[in-house]
Amino acid sequence: MKQKIFNFFRFLKNTNNALLCKTLWEVEYRCGRWDYIDQSMDMNTHSVLTDFVCGDVLDVGCGTGNFVSNFDSTQYTTYTGIDLSHYAVARAKKLFDSKNIQFVQGDALSYSYGSQYDVIFAIEIAYYFYPDKHITFIDQYIDLLKENGKLILRIWNKTKFSALLDDLVNYPGSKNTEIIPLSEEAILVVLNK
């Protein structure tokens, strides 16, 4: 029964009603729907991602901020996490109290950033904007990169999201695009500015 409710929420999120989507994210976070993400990334993925951490880091779709706990604090200058869920951001702020770590609540497509970043992580988020807004999403975050910065996207199922992957590989705003296999289906896509 619980899975049917979450599937219904997923259907409603695809309606493109921003207020409804935000409300559903809040309900899902409060009900524990996304708790598994904090434990779901295997050590290989963490190891590969950690190699990219440097300078000023932005984590789009940061959830409760668990990702930053895997970094050595000497690897980055600042870490900023953004998530749509107020509940997730409030939880992250309680877990991580450091002057060079901040969490903000906001919509990934409309939030106004005042900085540029050396690396931007978008872990398991790009397909929420596919097929209508994924290029807008990529354009926005490529523009936020410093020279030679990297936009890193994790896609958990390259077969299911092959059309999205094609668009990322052929994205014209990247100097070169790297594909890093993590498992049989999961991959990282690294767009270089």
C-alpha positions in Angstrom: 0.0 0.0 0.0 2.8 2.4 0.9 4.5 1.9 -2.5 1.2 2.6 -4.3 0.9 5.9 -2.4 4.5 6.8 -3.4 3.8 5.9 -7.0 0.8 8.2 -7.0 3.0 11.0 -5.6 5.5 10.4 -8.4 2.7 10.7 -10.9 1.5 13.9 -9.4 5.0 15.4 -9.4 5.0 15.0 -13.2 2.1 17.5 -13.5 4.5 20.4 -13.6 2.6 22.2 -10.9 5.4 23.7 -8.8 3.5 24.1 -5.6 2.1 20.6 -5.8 5.6 19.2 -6.5 7.1 21.1 -3.5 4.3 19.9 -1.2 4.8 16.3 -2.3 8.6 16.5 -1.8 7.9 17.7 1.8 5.5 14.9 2.5 7.9 12.3 1.1 10.8 13.6 3.2 8.7 13.7 6.3 7.4 10.2 5.7 11.0 8.8 5.3 10.6 8.1 1.6 14.1 9.4 0.8 15.9 8.1 3.9 17.4 5.2 1.9 19.5 7.6 -0.2 21.8 8.4 2.7 22.9 4.7 2.6 22.4 3.9 -1.0 25.6 5.0 -2.6 28.2 2.3 -2.7 31.8 2.9 -1.7 33.0 2.8 -5.4 30.7 5.7 -6.2 31.7 7.7 -3.2 35.4 7.1 -4.0 35.0 8.3 -7.6 32.9 11.3 -6.6 35.3 12.3 -3.8 38.1 12.5 -6.4 36.3 15.5 -8.0 35.8 17.5 -4.8 37.8 20.7 -4.8 37.4 24.5 -4.2 33.9 25.8 -4.1 31.3 22.9 -4.3 27.6 23.1 -5.1 25.4 20.1 -4.5 22.1 20.4 -6.3 19.4 18.3 -4.8 21.4 17.8 -1.6 18.6 16.3 0.5 19.7 16.0 4.1 23.4 16.7 3.1 24.7 13.2 3.7 27.0 13.6 0.6 29.2 16.2 2.3 29.9 13.9 5.2 32.0 11.8 2.8 34.4 14.6 2.0 37.5 15.5 3.8 37.0 19.1 4.9 40.5 20.0 3.5 39.3 19.0 0.0 36.9 22.0 -0.4 36.8 25.7 0.4 33.1 26.0 0.6 30.2 23.6 0.2 26.7 24.8 -0.6 23.8 22.4 -0.8 20.4 23.3 -2.3 17.2 21.3 -2.1 13.5 21.8 -2.8 12.5 20.4 0.6 12.5 22.7 3.6 12.4 19.7 5.8 15.5 18.1 4.2 17.4 21.4 4.4 16.4 21.9 8.1 17.6 18.4 8.9 20.9 19.0 7.0 21.6 22.3 9.0 21.2 20.4 12.2 23.6 17.6 11.1 26.3 19.9 9.7 27.4 23.0 11.6 30.4 24.5 10.0 31.2 28.0 8.7 32.2 26.7 5.2 29.1 24.5 4.8 25.7 26.0 4.0 22.3 24.6 3.0 19.6 26.6 1.3 16.0 25.7 0.4 15.1 26.5 -3.2 14.0 25.3 -6.6 17.0 24.1 -8.7 15.6 25.9 -11.8 14.8 29.2 -10.2 17.2 29.8 -7.3 19.5 32.8 -7.8 23.1 32.0 -7.0 25.6 34.7 -6.2 28.7 32.6 -6.7 30.5 30.5 -9.2 31.7 27.0 -8.4 34.7 24.7 -9.2 32.5 21.6 -9.1 28.7 21.1 -9.2 27.2 17.8 -8.3 23.7 16.9 -9.5 23.4 13.4 -8.1 20.2 11.6 -9.2 18.4 14.8 -10.2 18.7 15.4 -13.9 16.0 13.1 -14.9 13.4 15.0 -12.9 13.8 17.8 -15.5 13.6 15.4 -18.5 12.3 15.8 -21.2 11.1 19.4 -20.9 13.6 21.3 -18.8 16.9 19.3 -18.7 18.7 21.5 -21.2 17.6 24.6 -19.2 19.0 22.9 -16.1 22.3 22.0 -17.7 22.7 25.5 -19.2 22.0 27.2 -15.9 24.6 25.1 -14.0 27.3 25.2 -16.7 27.0 29.0 -16.5 27.7 28.8 -12.7 31.0 27.0 -13.2 34.3 28.7 -12.9 36.7 28.3 -15.8 37.7 24.6 -16.1 34.9 23.7 -13.6 33.0 20.4 -13.8 29.3 19.6 -13.7 28.9 16.0 -12.5 25.7 14.1 -12.9 25.0 10.7 -11.6 22.4 8.6 -13.6 21.4 5.4 -11.9 20.1 3.6 -15.0 21.7 4.4 -18.3 19.4 2.2 -20.2 16.2 3.7 -18.9 17.5 7.2 -19.4 19.4 6.6 -22.6 17.8 9.6 -24.4 18.8 11.9 -21.5 22.3 10.5 -21.6 22.5 11.1 -25.4 21.6 14.8 -24.8 24.2 15.1 -22.1 27.0 13.5 -24.2 26.2 15.8 -27.1 25.7 18.9 -25.0 27.4 21.7 -27.0 28.4 23.8 -23.9 30.9 21.3 -22.7 34.6 21.3 -23.8 34.5 17.6 -23.5 32.2 15.1 -21.8 33.4 12.1 -19.8 31.4 9.0 -19.0 32.5 7.1 -15.9 30.9 3.7 -15.3 30.0 3.0 -11.7 28.2 -0.3 -12.2 26.5 -2.2 -14.9 23.8 0.6 -15.2 24.9 3.5 -13.0 27.2 6.1 -14.6 28.7 9.5 -14.0 28.5 12.1 -16.7 31.1 14.9 -16.3 30.6 18.0 -18.3 33.8 20.2 -18.5 33.6 24.0 -18.9 
